Amino acid sequence: MRVALKNLALKLVGCPYIWGGGNPWSGLDCSGFVIWIYQVFGLLPSGDWTAQLLYQHFAQRPRCAPGATIAGDVVFYGRDCESITHVMLSLGGGLVVGASGGGRACVNLAEAAKRGAMVKVKPWNYRLDLLACIQTMRGGMWDDAD
């Protein structure tokens, strides 16, 4: 199942970043990307999630070192645990995938194109404010090859 989640996430590379976006057809923001993927696999209830609320939802799960993440783990960025500003999904192998490059002003496709804001694959340390890597898909049905 972890491979299926990783493959779905990679199929969204290039999808435009739209602030507040929650589906790949009209655009995704960082939390919208993670929420959409997780809900496809039944891993997250419906609701109005933000990066901060996702962190709070997963905060009690085990953490891991950035270099030890596997596909499907969640990587959070921000100043501190009360100021989460960004979230990505781990692909394993030192890479993350998610919607980035837009910010609050990126509310339409023209602005996304102008800023190069879209779902991208990046190294986990592409930002200096890495805060937490949380294990979300370990054991049981999730243990398949990366």
Secondary structure as GFF3:
##gff-version 3
##sequence-region A 1 146
A	DSSP	alpha_helix	2	11	.	.	.	ID=ss1
A	DSSP	beta_strand	22	23	.	.	.	ID=ss2
A	DSSP	beta_strand	27	28	.	.	.	ID=ss3
A	DSSP	alpha_helix	30	40	.	.	.	ID=ss4
A	DSSP	alpha_helix	51	58	.	.	.	ID=ss5
A	DSSP	three_ten_helix	66	68	.	.	.	ID=ss6
A	DSSP	beta_strand	74	78	.	.	.	ID=ss7
A	DSSP	beta_strand	84	92	.	.	.	ID=ss8
A	DSSP	beta_strand	95	100	.	.	.	ID=ss9
A	DSSP	alpha_helix	109	115	.	.	.	ID=ss10
A	DSSP	beta_strand	118	123	.	.	.	ID=ss11
A	DSSP	beta_strand	130	134	.	.	.	ID=ss12
A	DSSP	three_ten_helix	140	142	.	.	.	ID=ss13
###
